Amino acid sequence: MSPVVELRRYTLHPGARETLIELFEREFVTGQQAVGITVGGRFRDLDDPDRFVWLRAFPDMAGRRRALEAFYGGPVWREHRDAANATMVDSDDVLLLRGPGFTPPAGAREVLATVCHPADAAAFDAFATEHLLPAHALHRTEHAENDFPRLPVRTGEDVRVWFGPAEPAPWPSRRLRLEPVTP
């Protein structure tokens, strides 16, 4: 089974994005990795200077809960949470997904991410077979209950997310133009 992946979109106070990115890269990447979280791509939203987008992955839902408890109950978060939270207006725009995760290729300057709300799963599967490659890293909504409610996730919707250019889907979609954060 594919890993559980969170696609997290943070709305930040004006001008605070670089402050959060610096803190995130310095403290939170290794802090999360130390408790078993796979930190994937981190991005600046090219269409919103006050948005930070990132992914993290877990082997399964039970592993997600354990890793989040360890990180948010641990010393790295305790020491730096106030500084991180001071940059944020909202950190609750989170999609809980199943998929391979995604890290942009080295040297990438821009990555497209598509968040699609298909009306019909079978029709979407036919679209994906025709238009998406394994490199698109297709993700699907994980419908399991959020067992770490301290961090809300969006519920009540069924989405597909993929990375890279592709034929536009015939369902409501949002394309994100993302600039990879390079450590």
C-alpha positions as CSV (number, residue, x, y, z in Angstrom):
1,M,0.0,0.0,0.0
2,S,1.2,3.5,-0.7
3,P,2.4,5.8,2.1
4,V,0.1,8.3,3.8
5,V,1.0,11.8,2.6
6,E,0.0,15.2,3.9
7,L,-0.1,18.0,1.3
8,R,0.1,21.1,3.6
9,R,-0.6,24.7,2.4
10,Y,0.2,27.4,4.9
11,T,-1.1,30.9,4.6
12,L,1.5,33.2,6.2
13,H,1.6,36.8,7.5
14,P,2.8,39.2,4.7
15,G,6.5,39.0,4.3
16,A,7.0,36.0,6.7
17,R,7.5,33.2,4.2
18,E,11.3,33.4,4.1
19,T,11.5,33.5,7.9
20,L,9.4,30.3,8.1
21,I,11.4,28.6,5.3
22,E,14.7,29.4,7.0
23,L,13.4,28.0,10.3
24,F,11.8,25.0,8.6
25,E,15.0,24.0,6.7
26,R,17.3,24.6,9.8
27,E,15.1,22.9,12.4
28,F,12.0,21.1,11.2
29,V,13.3,18.9,8.4
30,T,15.8,17.0,10.5
31,G,13.6,17.2,13.6
32,Q,10.8,15.4,11.7
33,Q,13.1,12.9,10.0
34,A,14.5,12.0,13.5
35,V,11.0,10.7,14.5
36,G,10.4,8.8,11.2
37,I,8.6,11.4,9.1
38,T,9.7,11.6,5.4
39,V,9.8,15.2,4.5
40,G,9.2,15.7,0.8
41,G,9.0,18.7,-1.4
42,R,8.9,22.2,0.1
43,F,7.7,25.0,-2.1
44,R,7.1,28.7,-2.5
45,D,3.7,29.3,-4.2
46,L,4.6,31.4,-7.2
47,D,1.1,32.9,-7.3
48,D,0.9,33.8,-3.6
49,P,3.9,35.3,-1.8
50,D,2.3,34.5,1.5
51,R,1.9,30.8,0.9
52,F,4.2,27.9,1.8
53,V,3.4,24.4,0.5
54,W,5.0,21.2,1.6
55,L,4.6,17.4,1.8
56,R,5.4,14.8,4.4
57,A,4.9,11.1,4.4
58,F,4.3,8.2,6.8
59,P,4.2,4.4,6.2
60,D,0.6,4.1,7.4
61,M,-2.0,5.9,9.6
62,A,-0.7,4.3,12.9
63,G,2.9,5.4,12.0
64,R,1.6,8.9,11.2
65,R,0.0,9.2,14.7
66,R,3.1,7.9,16.5
67,A,5.5,10.2,14.5
68,L,3.3,13.3,15.0
69,E,3.0,12.6,18.7
70,A,6.8,12.3,18.9
71,F,7.5,15.4,16.9
72,Y,4.8,17.7,18.4
73,G,5.6,16.4,21.9
74,G,9.3,16.6,21.4
75,P,12.1,19.2,22.0
76,V,12.4,20.6,18.5
77,W,8.8,21.7,18.2
78,R,8.7,22.8,21.8
79,E,11.7,25.1,21.2
80,H,10.7,26.5,17.9
81,R,6.9,26.4,17.8
82,D,6.3,30.0,18.9
83,A,8.6,31.3,16.2
84,A,6.9,29.1,13.5
85,N,3.4,29.9,14.6
86,A,4.2,33.6,14.6
87,T,4.6,33.4,10.8
88,M,1.3,31.7,10.2
89,V,-2.2,32.9,9.6
90,D,-3.5,29.4,8.8
91,S,-1.9,26.0,8.8
92,D,-5.1,23.9,8.5
93,D,-5.3,23.6,4.7
94,V,-4.2,20.0,4.6
95,L,-5.1,17.1,2.3
96,L,-4.6,13.6,3.7
97,L,-3.6,11.4,0.7
98,R,-2.3,8.1,-0.4
99,G,0.5,8.1,-2.9
100,P,4.2,7.9,-3.5
101,G,5.1,11.3,-2.1
102,F,7.0,13.8,-4.1
103,T,10.3,15.6,-4.1
104,P,11.1,17.7,-7.1
105,P,14.0,16.8,-9.4
106,A,17.3,18.5,-8.6
107,G,17.6,21.8,-10.4
108,A,13.8,22.2,-10.9
109,R,12.8,25.9,-11.0
110,E,9.1,25.4,-11.2
111,V,6.7,22.5,-10.4
112,L,3.1,22.3,-11.3
113,A,0.8,20.5,-8.9
114,T,-2.8,19.8,-9.8
115,V,-5.5,19.3,-7.2
116,C,-8.5,17.8,-9.0
117,H,-12.0,17.0,-7.7
118,P,-13.2,14.2,-10.1
119,A,-16.9,13.5,-10.3
120,D,-16.4,9.8,-11.1
121,A,-13.6,7.6,-9.9
122,A,-13.8,5.3,-12.9
123,A,-13.8,8.2,-15.4
124,F,-10.8,9.6,-13.5
125,D,-8.9,6.3,-13.7
126,A,-9.5,6.3,-17.5
127,F,-8.2,9.9,-17.7
128,A,-5.1,9.0,-15.5
129,T,-4.3,5.9,-17.7
130,E,-4.3,8.1,-20.8
131,H,-2.7,11.3,-19.5
132,L,-0.6,10.6,-16.4
133,L,2.7,8.8,-16.1
134,P,4.4,7.3,-13.0
135,A,6.5,10.5,-12.8
136,H,3.4,12.5,-12.1
137,A,3.3,10.9,-8.6
138,L,-0.5,10.5,-8.5
139,H,-2.1,10.8,-5.0
140,R,-5.6,10.0,-3.9
141,T,-7.6,11.1,-0.8
142,E,-7.0,8.9,2.2
143,H,-10.5,8.6,3.8
144,A,-9.3,7.3,7.2
145,E,-10.3,9.3,10.2
146,N,-7.7,11.8,11.3
147,D,-6.3,10.1,14.4
148,F,-4.2,13.2,15.3
149,P,-7.0,15.8,15.6
150,R,-4.6,18.4,17.0
151,L,-3.7,18.9,13.4
152,P,-6.8,19.2,11.3
153,V,-7.1,17.9,7.8
154,R,-9.8,18.7,5.1
155,T,-12.6,16.2,5.1
156,G,-15.7,15.5,3.0
157,E,-14.0,15.7,-0.4
158,D,-12.4,13.3,-2.8
159,V,-9.4,14.6,-4.6
160,R,-6.6,13.5,-6.9
161,V,-3.2,15.3,-6.8
162,W,-0.4,15.0,-9.3
163,F,2.8,16.8,-10.1
164,G,4.1,18.0,-13.5
165,P,2.4,19.2,-16.7
166,A,-0.4,17.1,-18.0
167,E,-3.6,17.5,-20.1
168,P,-6.1,19.5,-18.0
169,A,-8.7,17.3,-16.3
170,P,-12.3,17.7,-17.3
171,W,-13.3,18.2,-13.6
172,P,-12.9,21.1,-11.2
173,S,-9.1,21.5,-10.7
174,R,-6.7,23.9,-9.3
175,R,-3.1,24.2,-10.6
176,L,-0.4,25.4,-8.3
177,R,2.8,26.9,-9.7
178,L,5.5,26.0,-7.1
179,E,9.1,27.0,-6.7
180,P,11.1,24.3,-4.9
181,V,12.9,25.3,-1.8
182,T,16.5,24.3,-2.1
183,P,18.3,23.5,1.2
